[in-house]
Amino acid sequence: MQIGSFEIGPGAEKAIRYAYAAVLAVLALFALLTYQELQKQRSAPVVLPHYAFYVVDDSEGGTVVKVYGTWYVADGPTPAGFLQTTSIECRKLRLQCVESTAVVSVGEHGFLDTIPTVFEVERWTDDEIVTKPAPGRCTTRTIRMDLVNRLASSIIAAAPDAGKCDEQPRTLKLESGAKAQADALSKAK
């Protein structure tokens, strides 16, 4: 075989074919690894924010508490197949907390949804904020913010007239979304 002004022998042709096959095998391996990584990333399609807790004194609106994070079940069953992030803003002047939660389904038919909830404040002291129970179909939810330790939690209790509902009481803790991201990726392996 002649390439330009060089002539190569049958041994060199064989080496070139082996090298070509080796390059194709390496490329196929990289394609497989890339496909596996993409499948893992589909199980956690978003990056969730870290936990943040701010107490701000607004000259016009009084004290404002803002909290950002992801709800985790502290005790009780954990819902699977969803990633979510929450922001809560409480205004002392209004005695009201507004919670906004964004939910991403990580199943086959993924979707994005937002859930706003308004909580009336039952008690606001220098140490904590506790909301009145917000009624749901089967449960009531109360948010508690520990202003000293900068922690947020939510207590979910069965509604008094829940009837045939199967909801279990549980306590949620607002924490960094990185934990949920890591959990979703580890389940994808």
Rosetta constraint file for C-alpha pairs under 8 A:
AtomPair CA 1 CA 7 HARMONIC 5.76 0.50
AtomPair CA 1 CA 8 HARMONIC 5.51 0.50
AtomPair CA 1 CA 9 HARMONIC 6.55 0.50
AtomPair CA 1 CA 10 HARMONIC 7.73 0.50
AtomPair CA 1 CA 13 HARMONIC 7.85 0.50
AtomPair CA 2 CA 6 HARMONIC 5.66 0.50
AtomPair CA 2 CA 7 HARMONIC 4.17 0.50
AtomPair CA 2 CA 8 HARMONIC 6.09 0.50
AtomPair CA 3 CA 7 HARMONIC 6.01 0.50
AtomPair CA 3 CA 8 HARMONIC 7.47 0.50
AtomPair CA 8 CA 12 HARMONIC 6.04 0.50
AtomPair CA 8 CA 13 HARMONIC 7.00 0.50
AtomPair CA 9 CA 13 HARMONIC 6.46 0.50
AtomPair CA 10 CA 14 HARMONIC 6.27 0.50
AtomPair CA 11 CA 15 HARMONIC 6.34 0.50
AtomPair CA 12 CA 16 HARMONIC 6.17 0.50
AtomPair CA 13 CA 17 HARMONIC 6.29 0.50
AtomPair CA 14 CA 18 HARMONIC 6.32 0.50
AtomPair CA 15 CA 19 HARMONIC 6.10 0.50
AtomPair CA 16 CA 20 HARMONIC 6.05 0.50
AtomPair CA 17 CA 21 HARMONIC 6.17 0.50
AtomPair CA 18 CA 22 HARMONIC 6.06 0.50
AtomPair CA 19 CA 23 HARMONIC 6.16 0.50
AtomPair CA 20 CA 24 HARMONIC 6.30 0.50
AtomPair CA 21 CA 25 HARMONIC 6.17 0.50
AtomPair CA 22 CA 26 HARMONIC 6.22 0.50
AtomPair CA 23 CA 27 HARMONIC 6.18 0.50
AtomPair CA 24 CA 28 HARMONIC 6.10 0.50
AtomPair CA 25 CA 29 HARMONIC 6.19 0.50
AtomPair CA 26 CA 30 HARMONIC 6.30 0.50
AtomPair CA 27 CA 31 HARMONIC 6.15 0.50
AtomPair CA 28 CA 32 HARMONIC 6.21 0.50
AtomPair CA 29 CA 33 HARMONIC 6.25 0.50
AtomPair CA 30 CA 34 HARMONIC 6.03 0.50
AtomPair CA 31 CA 35 HARMONIC 6.13 0.50
AtomPair CA 32 CA 36 HARMONIC 6.25 0.50
AtomPair CA 33 CA 37 HARMONIC 6.21 0.50
AtomPair CA 34 CA 38 HARMONIC 6.17 0.50
AtomPair CA 35 CA 39 HARMONIC 6.26 0.50
AtomPair CA 36 CA 40 HARMONIC 6.36 0.50
AtomPair CA 37 CA 41 HARMONIC 6.19 0.50
AtomPair CA 38 CA 42 HARMONIC 6.23 0.50
AtomPair CA 39 CA 43 HARMONIC 6.86 0.50
AtomPair CA 39 CA 188 HARMONIC 7.74 0.50
AtomPair CA 40 CA 44 HARMONIC 7.19 0.50
AtomPair CA 40 CA 185 HARMONIC 6.01 0.50
AtomPair CA 40 CA 188 HARMONIC 5.33 0.50
AtomPair CA 40 CA 189 HARMONIC 6.83 0.50
AtomPair CA 41 CA 45 HARMONIC 5.78 0.50
AtomPair CA 41 CA 185 HARMONIC 7.06 0.50
AtomPair CA 42 CA 106 HARMONIC 7.21 0.50
AtomPair CA 43 CA 106 HARMONIC 5.52 0.50
AtomPair CA 43 CA 107 HARMONIC 7.53 0.50
AtomPair CA 43 CA 184 HARMONIC 6.18 0.50
AtomPair CA 43 CA 185 HARMONIC 6.41 0.50
AtomPair CA 43 CA 188 HARMONIC 6.20 0.50
AtomPair CA 44 CA 83 HARMONIC 7.53 0.50
AtomPair CA 44 CA 106 HARMONIC 6.54 0.50
AtomPair CA 44 CA 181 HARMONIC 6.13 0.50
AtomPair CA 44 CA 184 HARMONIC 5.71 0.50
AtomPair CA 44 CA 185 HARMONIC 6.19 0.50
AtomPair CA 45 CA 106 HARMONIC 7.16 0.50
AtomPair CA 47 CA 177 HARMONIC 7.80 0.50
AtomPair CA 47 CA 178 HARMONIC 7.64 0.50
AtomPair CA 47 CA 181 HARMONIC 6.85 0.50
AtomPair CA 48 CA 70 HARMONIC 7.76 0.50
AtomPair CA 48 CA 84 HARMONIC 7.64 0.50
AtomPair CA 48 CA 85 HARMONIC 6.53 0.50
AtomPair CA 48 CA 176 HARMONIC 7.85 0.50
AtomPair CA 48 CA 177 HARMONIC 4.66 0.50
AtomPair CA 48 CA 178 HARMONIC 6.14 0.50
AtomPair CA 48 CA 180 HARMONIC 7.82 0.50
AtomPair CA 48 CA 181 HARMONIC 6.78 0.50
AtomPair CA 49 CA 68 HARMONIC 7.71 0.50
AtomPair CA 49 CA 69 HARMONIC 6.44 0.50
AtomPair CA 49 CA 70 HARMONIC 7.97 0.50
AtomPair CA 49 CA 85 HARMONIC 7.35 0.50
AtomPair CA 49 CA 176 HARMONIC 6.61 0.50
AtomPair CA 49 CA 177 HARMONIC 5.31 0.50
AtomPair CA 49 CA 178 HARMONIC 6.97 0.50
AtomPair CA 50 CA 68 HARMONIC 7.39 0.50
AtomPair CA 50 CA 69 HARMONIC 5.96 0.50
AtomPair CA 50 CA 175 HARMONIC 7.46 0.50
AtomPair CA 50 CA 176 HARMONIC 4.27 0.50
AtomPair CA 50 CA 177 HARMONIC 5.39 0.50
AtomPair CA 50 CA 178 HARMONIC 6.45 0.50
AtomPair CA 51 CA 67 HARMONIC 7.48 0.50
AtomPair CA 51 CA 68 HARMONIC 5.41 0.50
AtomPair CA 51 CA 69 HARMONIC 4.46 0.50
AtomPair CA 51 CA 70 HARMONIC 7.50 0.50
AtomPair CA 51 CA 174 HARMONIC 7.46 0.50
AtomPair CA 51 CA 175 HARMONIC 5.36 0.50
AtomPair CA 51 CA 176 HARMONIC 4.26 0.50
AtomPair CA 51 CA 177 HARMONIC 7.04 0.50
AtomPair CA 52 CA 66 HARMONIC 7.93 0.50
AtomPair CA 52 CA 67 HARMONIC 5.57 0.50
AtomPair CA 52 CA 68 HARMONIC 5.10 0.50
AtomPair CA 52 CA 69 HARMONIC 6.71 0.50
AtomPair CA 53 CA 65 HARMONIC 7.42 0.50
AtomPair CA 53 CA 66 HARMONIC 5.87 0.50
AtomPair CA 53 CA 67 HARMONIC 4.42 0.50
AtomPair CA 53 CA 68 HARMONIC 6.57 0.50
AtomPair CA 53 CA 150 HARMONIC 6.02 0.50
AtomPair CA 53 CA 151 HARMONIC 7.54 0.50
AtomPair CA 54 CA 65 HARMONIC 5.65 0.50
AtomPair CA 54 CA 66 HARMONIC 5.11 0.50
AtomPair CA 54 CA 67 HARMONIC 6.30 0.50
AtomPair CA 55 CA 63 HARMONIC 7.06 0.50
AtomPair CA 55 CA 64 HARMONIC 5.90 0.50
AtomPair CA 55 CA 65 HARMONIC 4.52 0.50
AtomPair CA 55 CA 66 HARMONIC 6.52 0.50
AtomPair CA 56 CA 63 HARMONIC 5.75 0.50
AtomPair CA 56 CA 64 HARMONIC 5.17 0.50
AtomPair CA 56 CA 65 HARMONIC 6.26 0.50
AtomPair CA 57 CA 61 HARMONIC 7.92 0.50
AtomPair CA 57 CA 62 HARMONIC 5.72 0.50
AtomPair CA 57 CA 63 HARMONIC 4.38 0.50
AtomPair CA 57 CA 64 HARMONIC 6.17 0.50
AtomPair CA 58 CA 62 HARMONIC 4.99 0.50
AtomPair CA 58 CA 63 HARMONIC 5.78 0.50
AtomPair CA 58 CA 64 HARMONIC 6.79 0.50
AtomPair CA 61 CA 91 HARMONIC 7.40 0.50
AtomPair CA 61 CA 92 HARMONIC 7.79 0.50
AtomPair CA 61 CA 93 HARMONIC 6.04 0.50
AtomPair CA 62 CA 91 HARMONIC 7.14 0.50
AtomPair CA 62 CA 92 HARMONIC 6.07 0.50
AtomPair CA 62 CA 93 HARMONIC 5.63 0.50
AtomPair CA 63 CA 91 HARMONIC 6.13 0.50
AtomPair CA 63 CA 92 HARMONIC 5.40 0.50
AtomPair CA 63 CA 93 HARMONIC 7.25 0.50
AtomPair CA 64 CA 89 HARMONIC 6.95 0.50
AtomPair CA 64 CA 90 HARMONIC 5.61 0.50
AtomPair CA 64 CA 91 HARMONIC 4.67 0.50
AtomPair CA 64 CA 92 HARMONIC 6.33 0.50
AtomPair CA 65 CA 88 HARMONIC 7.87 0.50
AtomPair CA 65 CA 89 HARMONIC 5.67 0.50
AtomPair CA 65 CA 90 HARMONIC 5.07 0.50
AtomPair CA 65 CA 91 HARMONIC 6.65 0.50
AtomPair CA 66 CA 87 HARMONIC 7.23 0.50
AtomPair CA 66 CA 88 HARMONIC 5.64 0.50
AtomPair CA 66 CA 89 HARMONIC 4.52 0.50
AtomPair CA 66 CA 90 HARMONIC 6.50 0.50
AtomPair CA 67 CA 87 HARMONIC 5.64 0.50
AtomPair CA 67 CA 88 HARMONIC 5.15 0.50
AtomPair CA 67 CA 89 HARMONIC 6.58 0.50
AtomPair CA 67 CA 152 HARMONIC 7.67 0.50
AtomPair CA 68 CA 85 HARMONIC 7.57 0.50
AtomPair CA 68 CA 86 HARMONIC 5.77 0.50
AtomPair CA 68 CA 87 HARMONIC 4.43 0.50
AtomPair CA 68 CA 88 HARMONIC 6.51 0.50
AtomPair CA 68 CA 174 HARMONIC 7.73 0.50
AtomPair CA 69 CA 85 HARMONIC 5.71 0.50
AtomPair CA 69 CA 86 HARMONIC 5.45 0.50
AtomPair CA 69 CA 87 HARMONIC 6.60 0.50
AtomPair CA 69 CA 174 HARMONIC 5.48 0.50
AtomPair CA 69 CA 175 HARMONIC 5.18 0.50
AtomPair CA 69 CA 176 HARMONIC 5.22 0.50
AtomPair CA 69 CA 177 HARMONIC 5.95 0.50
AtomPair CA 70 CA 84 HARMONIC 6.11 0.50
AtomPair CA 70 CA 85 HARMONIC 4.59 0.50
AtomPair CA 70 CA 86 HARMONIC 5.72 0.50
AtomPair CA 70 CA 173 HARMONIC 8.00 0.50
AtomPair CA 70 CA 174 HARMONIC 5.27 0.50
AtomPair CA 70 CA 175 HARMONIC 5.34 0.50
AtomPair CA 70 CA 176 HARMONIC 5.89 0.50
AtomPair CA 70 CA 177 HARMONIC 5.07 0.50
AtomPair CA 70 CA 180 HARMONIC 7.70 0.50
AtomPair CA 71 CA 84 HARMONIC 7.47 0.50
AtomPair CA 71 CA 85 HARMONIC 7.20 0.50
AtomPair CA 71 CA 86 HARMONIC 7.26 0.50
AtomPair CA 71 CA 172 HARMONIC 5.81 0.50
AtomPair CA 71 CA 173 HARMONIC 5.49 0.50
AtomPair CA 71 CA 174 HARMONIC 4.52 0.50
AtomPair CA 71 CA 175 HARMONIC 6.37 0.50
AtomPair CA 72 CA 78 HARMONIC 7.65 0.50
AtomPair CA 72 CA 172 HARMONIC 5.25 0.50
AtomPair CA 72 CA 173 HARMONIC 5.23 0.50
AtomPair CA 72 CA 174 HARMONIC 6.28 0.50
AtomPair CA 72 CA 175 HARMONIC 6.98 0.50
AtomPair CA 73 CA 77 HARMONIC 7.03 0.50
AtomPair CA 73 CA 78 HARMONIC 5.83 0.50
AtomPair CA 73 CA 170 HARMONIC 6.90 0.50
AtomPair CA 73 CA 171 HARMONIC 5.96 0.50
AtomPair CA 73 CA 172 HARMONIC 4.49 0.50
AtomPair CA 73 CA 173 HARMONIC 6.41 0.50
AtomPair CA 74 CA 170 HARMONIC 7.27 0.50
AtomPair CA 74 CA 171 HARMONIC 5.41 0.50
AtomPair CA 74 CA 172 HARMONIC 5.32 0.50
AtomPair CA 74 CA 173 HARMONIC 6.13 0.50
AtomPair CA 75 CA 170 HARMONIC 5.60 0.50
AtomPair CA 75 CA 171 HARMONIC 5.77 0.50
AtomPair CA 75 CA 172 HARMONIC 7.55 0.50
AtomPair CA 76 CA 168 HARMONIC 7.17 0.50
AtomPair CA 76 CA 169 HARMONIC 7.17 0.50
AtomPair CA 76 CA 170 HARMONIC 5.23 0.50
AtomPair CA 76 CA 171 HARMONIC 7.41 0.50
AtomPair CA 77 CA 168 HARMONIC 7.57 0.50
AtomPair CA 77 CA 170 HARMONIC 7.67 0.50
AtomPair CA 81 CA 105 HARMONIC 6.02 0.50
AtomPair CA 81 CA 106 HARMONIC 5.44 0.50
AtomPair CA 81 CA 107 HARMONIC 5.97 0.50
AtomPair CA 82 CA 103 HARMONIC 6.59 0.50
AtomPair CA 82 CA 104 HARMONIC 5.65 0.50
AtomPair CA 82 CA 105 HARMONIC 4.58 0.50
AtomPair CA 82 CA 106 HARMONIC 5.68 0.50
AtomPair CA 82 CA 107 HARMONIC 7.85 0.50
AtomPair CA 83 CA 103 HARMONIC 5.80 0.50
AtomPair CA 83 CA 104 HARMONIC 5.18 0.50
AtomPair CA 83 CA 105 HARMONIC 6.46 0.50
AtomPair CA 83 CA 106 HARMONIC 7.12 0.50
AtomPair CA 83 CA 180 HARMONIC 7.00 0.50
AtomPair CA 83 CA 181 HARMONIC 7.82 0.50
AtomPair CA 84 CA 101 HARMONIC 6.69 0.50
AtomPair CA 84 CA 102 HARMONIC 5.45 0.50
AtomPair CA 84 CA 103 HARMONIC 4.31 0.50
AtomPair CA 84 CA 104 HARMONIC 6.08 0.50
AtomPair CA 85 CA 101 HARMONIC 5.64 0.50
AtomPair CA 85 CA 102 HARMONIC 5.45 0.50
AtomPair CA 85 CA 103 HARMONIC 6.78 0.50
AtomPair CA 85 CA 177 HARMONIC 6.98 0.50
AtomPair CA 86 CA 99 HARMONIC 6.88 0.50
AtomPair CA 86 CA 100 HARMONIC 5.60 0.50
AtomPair CA 86 CA 101 HARMONIC 4.25 0.50
AtomPair CA 86 CA 102 HARMONIC 6.42 0.50
AtomPair CA 87 CA 99 HARMONIC 5.77 0.50
AtomPair CA 87 CA 100 HARMONIC 5.35 0.50
AtomPair CA 87 CA 101 HARMONIC 6.50 0.50
AtomPair CA 88 CA 97 HARMONIC 6.62 0.50
AtomPair CA 88 CA 98 HARMONIC 5.59 0.50
AtomPair CA 88 CA 99 HARMONIC 4.32 0.50
AtomPair CA 88 CA 100 HARMONIC 6.39 0.50
AtomPair CA 89 CA 97 HARMONIC 5.45 0.50
AtomPair CA 89 CA 98 HARMONIC 5.33 0.50
AtomPair CA 89 CA 99 HARMONIC 6.56 0.50
AtomPair CA 90 CA 95 HARMONIC 7.30 0.50
AtomPair CA 90 CA 96 HARMONIC 5.65 0.50
AtomPair CA 90 CA 97 HARMONIC 3.96 0.50
AtomPair CA 90 CA 98 HARMONIC 6.36 0.50
AtomPair CA 91 CA 95 HARMONIC 5.83 0.50
AtomPair CA 91 CA 96 HARMONIC 5.71 0.50
AtomPair CA 91 CA 97 HARMONIC 6.41 0.50
AtomPair CA 92 CA 96 HARMONIC 6.94 0.50
AtomPair CA 92 CA 124 HARMONIC 7.51 0.50
AtomPair CA 95 CA 120 HARMONIC 6.23 0.50
AtomPair CA 95 CA 121 HARMONIC 5.03 0.50
AtomPair CA 95 CA 122 HARMONIC 7.92 0.50
AtomPair CA 95 CA 124 HARMONIC 7.88 0.50
AtomPair CA 96 CA 118 HARMONIC 7.10 0.50
AtomPair CA 96 CA 119 HARMONIC 5.76 0.50
AtomPair CA 96 CA 120 HARMONIC 4.61 0.50
AtomPair CA 96 CA 121 HARMONIC 5.23 0.50
AtomPair CA 96 CA 131 HARMONIC 7.98 0.50
AtomPair CA 97 CA 118 HARMONIC 5.91 0.50
AtomPair CA 97 CA 119 HARMONIC 5.04 0.50
AtomPair CA 97 CA 120 HARMONIC 6.34 0.50
AtomPair CA 97 CA 121 HARMONIC 6.83 0.50
AtomPair CA 97 CA 131 HARMONIC 7.66 0.50
AtomPair CA 98 CA 116 HARMONIC 7.14 0.50
AtomPair CA 98 CA 117 HARMONIC 5.85 0.50
AtomPair CA 98 CA 118 HARMONIC 4.58 0.50
AtomPair CA 98 CA 119 HARMONIC 6.19 0.50
AtomPair CA 99 CA 116 HARMONIC 5.68 0.50
AtomPair CA 99 CA 117 HARMONIC 5.12 0.50
AtomPair CA 99 CA 118 HARMONIC 6.29 0.50
AtomPair CA 99 CA 119 HARMONIC 7.74 0.50
AtomPair CA 100 CA 114 HARMONIC 6.93 0.50
AtomPair CA 100 CA 115 HARMONIC 5.73 0.50
AtomPair CA 100 CA 116 HARMONIC 4.42 0.50
AtomPair CA 100 CA 117 HARMONIC 6.45 0.50
AtomPair CA 101 CA 114 HARMONIC 5.54 0.50
AtomPair CA 101 CA 115 HARMONIC 5.05 0.50
AtomPair CA 101 CA 116 HARMONIC 6.32 0.50
AtomPair CA 102 CA 112 HARMONIC 7.09 0.50
AtomPair CA 102 CA 113 HARMONIC 5.74 0.50
AtomPair CA 102 CA 114 HARMONIC 4.36 0.50
AtomPair CA 102 CA 115 HARMONIC 6.37 0.50
AtomPair CA 103 CA 112 HARMONIC 5.66 0.50
AtomPair CA 103 CA 113 HARMONIC 5.19 0.50
AtomPair CA 103 CA 114 HARMONIC 6.13 0.50
AtomPair CA 103 CA 115 HARMONIC 7.86 0.50
AtomPair CA 104 CA 110 HARMONIC 6.87 0.50
AtomPair CA 104 CA 111 HARMONIC 5.71 0.50
AtomPair CA 104 CA 112 HARMONIC 4.59 0.50
AtomPair CA 104 CA 113 HARMONIC 6.60 0.50
AtomPair CA 105 CA 109 HARMONIC 7.52 0.50
AtomPair CA 105 CA 110 HARMONIC 4.72 0.50
AtomPair CA 105 CA 111 HARMONIC 5.27 0.50
AtomPair CA 105 CA 112 HARMONIC 6.59 0.50
AtomPair CA 106 CA 110 HARMONIC 5.42 0.50
AtomPair CA 106 CA 111 HARMONIC 7.82 0.50
AtomPair CA 118 CA 134 HARMONIC 7.91 0.50
AtomPair CA 119 CA 131 HARMONIC 6.00 0.50
AtomPair CA 119 CA 132 HARMONIC 6.56 0.50
AtomPair CA 119 CA 133 HARMONIC 7.53 0.50
AtomPair CA 119 CA 134 HARMONIC 6.22 0.50
AtomPair CA 120 CA 131 HARMONIC 5.62 0.50
AtomPair CA 120 CA 132 HARMONIC 5.62 0.50
AtomPair CA 121 CA 129 HARMONIC 7.15 0.50
AtomPair CA 121 CA 130 HARMONIC 6.05 0.50
AtomPair CA 121 CA 131 HARMONIC 4.10 0.50
AtomPair CA 121 CA 132 HARMONIC 5.74 0.50
AtomPair CA 122 CA 129 HARMONIC 7.84 0.50
AtomPair CA 122 CA 130 HARMONIC 5.73 0.50
AtomPair CA 122 CA 131 HARMONIC 4.84 0.50
AtomPair CA 122 CA 132 HARMONIC 5.05 0.50
AtomPair CA 123 CA 128 HARMONIC 7.74 0.50
AtomPair CA 123 CA 129 HARMONIC 5.74 0.50
AtomPair CA 123 CA 130 HARMONIC 5.19 0.50
AtomPair CA 123 CA 131 HARMONIC 6.71 0.50
AtomPair CA 124 CA 128 HARMONIC 6.01 0.50
AtomPair CA 124 CA 129 HARMONIC 4.51 0.50
AtomPair CA 124 CA 130 HARMONIC 6.55 0.50
AtomPair CA 125 CA 129 HARMONIC 6.41 0.50
AtomPair CA 126 CA 147 HARMONIC 7.05 0.50
AtomPair CA 127 CA 146 HARMONIC 6.19 0.50
AtomPair CA 127 CA 147 HARMONIC 5.11 0.50
AtomPair CA 127 CA 148 HARMONIC 5.59 0.50
AtomPair CA 128 CA 144 HARMONIC 7.03 0.50
AtomPair CA 128 CA 145 HARMONIC 5.40 0.50
AtomPair CA 128 CA 146 HARMONIC 4.65 0.50
AtomPair CA 128 CA 147 HARMONIC 5.08 0.50
AtomPair CA 128 CA 148 HARMONIC 7.41 0.50
AtomPair CA 129 CA 143 HARMONIC 7.92 0.50
AtomPair CA 129 CA 144 HARMONIC 5.63 0.50
AtomPair CA 129 CA 145 HARMONIC 5.02 0.50
AtomPair CA 129 CA 146 HARMONIC 6.79 0.50
AtomPair CA 129 CA 147 HARMONIC 7.38 0.50
AtomPair CA 130 CA 142 HARMONIC 7.20 0.50
AtomPair CA 130 CA 143 HARMONIC 5.88 0.50
AtomPair CA 130 CA 144 HARMONIC 4.53 0.50
AtomPair CA 130 CA 145 HARMONIC 6.53 0.50
AtomPair CA 131 CA 142 HARMONIC 5.60 0.50
AtomPair CA 131 CA 143 HARMONIC 5.44 0.50
AtomPair CA 131 CA 144 HARMONIC 6.59 0.50
AtomPair CA 132 CA 142 HARMONIC 6.04 0.50
AtomPair CA 132 CA 143 HARMONIC 7.92 0.50
AtomPair CA 133 CA 140 HARMONIC 5.55 0.50
AtomPair CA 133 CA 141 HARMONIC 5.11 0.50
AtomPair CA 133 CA 142 HARMONIC 4.62 0.50
AtomPair CA 133 CA 143 HARMONIC 7.93 0.50
AtomPair CA 134 CA 140 HARMONIC 5.30 0.50
AtomPair CA 134 CA 141 HARMONIC 5.12 0.50
AtomPair CA 134 CA 142 HARMONIC 6.40 0.50
AtomPair CA 135 CA 139 HARMONIC 6.33 0.50
AtomPair CA 135 CA 140 HARMONIC 4.44 0.50
AtomPair CA 135 CA 141 HARMONIC 6.66 0.50
AtomPair CA 135 CA 159 HARMONIC 7.26 0.50
AtomPair CA 136 CA 140 HARMONIC 5.50 0.50
AtomPair CA 136 CA 141 HARMONIC 7.67 0.50
AtomPair CA 136 CA 159 HARMONIC 7.47 0.50
AtomPair CA 137 CA 159 HARMONIC 7.62 0.50
AtomPair CA 137 CA 162 HARMONIC 7.20 0.50
AtomPair CA 138 CA 158 HARMONIC 6.16 0.50
AtomPair CA 138 CA 159 HARMONIC 5.35 0.50
AtomPair CA 138 CA 161 HARMONIC 7.74 0.50
AtomPair CA 138 CA 162 HARMONIC 4.81 0.50
AtomPair CA 138 CA 163 HARMONIC 7.95 0.50
AtomPair CA 138 CA 165 HARMONIC 5.76 0.50
AtomPair CA 138 CA 167 HARMONIC 6.63 0.50
AtomPair CA 139 CA 156 HARMONIC 6.37 0.50
AtomPair CA 139 CA 157 HARMONIC 5.42 0.50
AtomPair CA 139 CA 158 HARMONIC 4.39 0.50
AtomPair CA 139 CA 159 HARMONIC 4.30 0.50
AtomPair CA 139 CA 162 HARMONIC 7.04 0.50
AtomPair CA 139 CA 167 HARMONIC 7.12 0.50
AtomPair CA 140 CA 156 HARMONIC 5.74 0.50
AtomPair CA 140 CA 157 HARMONIC 5.37 0.50
AtomPair CA 140 CA 158 HARMONIC 6.29 0.50
AtomPair CA 140 CA 159 HARMONIC 5.52 0.50
AtomPair CA 141 CA 154 HARMONIC 6.55 0.50
AtomPair CA 141 CA 155 HARMONIC 5.60 0.50
AtomPair CA 141 CA 156 HARMONIC 4.64 0.50
AtomPair CA 141 CA 157 HARMONIC 6.52 0.50
AtomPair CA 142 CA 154 HARMONIC 5.45 0.50
AtomPair CA 142 CA 155 HARMONIC 5.24 0.50
AtomPair CA 142 CA 156 HARMONIC 6.72 0.50
AtomPair CA 143 CA 152 HARMONIC 7.25 0.50
AtomPair CA 143 CA 153 HARMONIC 5.83 0.50
AtomPair CA 143 CA 154 HARMONIC 4.36 0.50
AtomPair CA 143 CA 155 HARMONIC 6.52 0.50
AtomPair CA 144 CA 152 HARMONIC 5.82 0.50
AtomPair CA 144 CA 153 HARMONIC 5.31 0.50
AtomPair CA 144 CA 154 HARMONIC 6.08 0.50
AtomPair CA 145 CA 150 HARMONIC 7.10 0.50
AtomPair CA 145 CA 151 HARMONIC 5.77 0.50
AtomPair CA 145 CA 152 HARMONIC 4.43 0.50
AtomPair CA 145 CA 153 HARMONIC 6.43 0.50
AtomPair CA 146 CA 150 HARMONIC 5.40 0.50
AtomPair CA 146 CA 151 HARMONIC 5.06 0.50
AtomPair CA 146 CA 152 HARMONIC 6.24 0.50
AtomPair CA 147 CA 151 HARMONIC 6.94 0.50
AtomPair CA 151 CA 173 HARMONIC 7.93 0.50
AtomPair CA 151 CA 174 HARMONIC 7.29 0.50
AtomPair CA 152 CA 173 HARMONIC 6.16 0.50
AtomPair CA 152 CA 174 HARMONIC 5.50 0.50
AtomPair CA 153 CA 171 HARMONIC 7.01 0.50
AtomPair CA 153 CA 172 HARMONIC 5.44 0.50
AtomPair CA 153 CA 173 HARMONIC 4.47 0.50
AtomPair CA 153 CA 174 HARMONIC 5.94 0.50
AtomPair CA 154 CA 171 HARMONIC 5.74 0.50
AtomPair CA 154 CA 172 HARMONIC 4.99 0.50
AtomPair CA 154 CA 173 HARMONIC 6.55 0.50
AtomPair CA 155 CA 169 HARMONIC 7.68 0.50
AtomPair CA 155 CA 170 HARMONIC 6.17 0.50
AtomPair CA 155 CA 171 HARMONIC 4.60 0.50
AtomPair CA 155 CA 172 HARMONIC 6.36 0.50
AtomPair CA 156 CA 169 HARMONIC 5.34 0.50
AtomPair CA 156 CA 170 HARMONIC 5.28 0.50
AtomPair CA 156 CA 171 HARMONIC 6.08 0.50
AtomPair CA 156 CA 172 HARMONIC 7.80 0.50
AtomPair CA 157 CA 168 HARMONIC 7.46 0.50
AtomPair CA 157 CA 169 HARMONIC 4.64 0.50
AtomPair CA 157 CA 170 HARMONIC 6.83 0.50
AtomPair CA 158 CA 162 HARMONIC 6.51 0.50
AtomPair CA 158 CA 167 HARMONIC 6.75 0.50
AtomPair CA 158 CA 168 HARMONIC 7.00 0.50
AtomPair CA 158 CA 169 HARMONIC 6.02 0.50
AtomPair CA 176 CA 180 HARMONIC 7.95 0.50
AtomPair CA 177 CA 181 HARMONIC 6.36 0.50
AtomPair CA 178 CA 182 HARMONIC 6.14 0.50
AtomPair CA 179 CA 183 HARMONIC 6.12 0.50
AtomPair CA 180 CA 184 HARMONIC 6.12 0.50
AtomPair CA 181 CA 185 HARMONIC 6.27 0.50
AtomPair CA 182 CA 186 HARMONIC 6.09 0.50
AtomPair CA 183 CA 187 HARMONIC 6.22 0.50
AtomPair CA 184 CA 188 HARMONIC 6.42 0.50
AtomPair CA 185 CA 189 HARMONIC 6.88 0.50
